[in-house]
Structures are given as structure tokens and as C-alpha cells.
């Protein structure tokens, strides 16, 4: 049975909310880390006072998002251990309410900041 034939619940998101990132990590570094687990559509890195060290990583595929969640929760980046969760589709994460982060506005090479 292929992974495409397995149906995930509707509440499963393809958006990872990442906390405890080094403040100076670049969007390119995030693409390098998270891109190993699937095609990343967009990365939105928090840059406001309350959102520094956080990011939303949006995958093209929910299975890739789940794979990244499974492999990168607790992953050490520059001495900091990542805290990852799948974003709840029905509510925004506390660290991102009403704020827009800096980050890539598309796939790498298509207007990505970094």
C-alpha cells in the first residue's frame, strides 16, 4: 500500500510550527534542514520581538510534514533543540497571532529571502 493511498485525518496539517531556533538562522539554512524531508513550499521566519526563534515551514505534502516532524523534533541546531508541532488548521499558534514574519515568499530561487 503506497503512502498516497493512506488517508490522513482532515485536521492533519502540512504546516510545521518550529520553536527554539537560533535567532540568526537564515531561510536558506532552514530550507537545507527541512528540505531533506520533502518539498518545502514556503518558510516564514519570525522577526518581531515575540516571534524570534520561530518559523512556519510549509510543505507541499502532509506526509512530508509529518516525516519532518518525526525526524526533527529535538534536532540540535547550533546548540538549540528544535520544538516542532503540526499547526492546527483551526487556530493560529500563540507566537504568530496577527504577525507576519520575514521569510521566503516561495520556493528557493523564486524570490526567497535569505
Order of alpha helices (4+ residues) and beta strands (2+ residues): beta-alpha-beta-beta-alpha-beta-beta-beta-beta
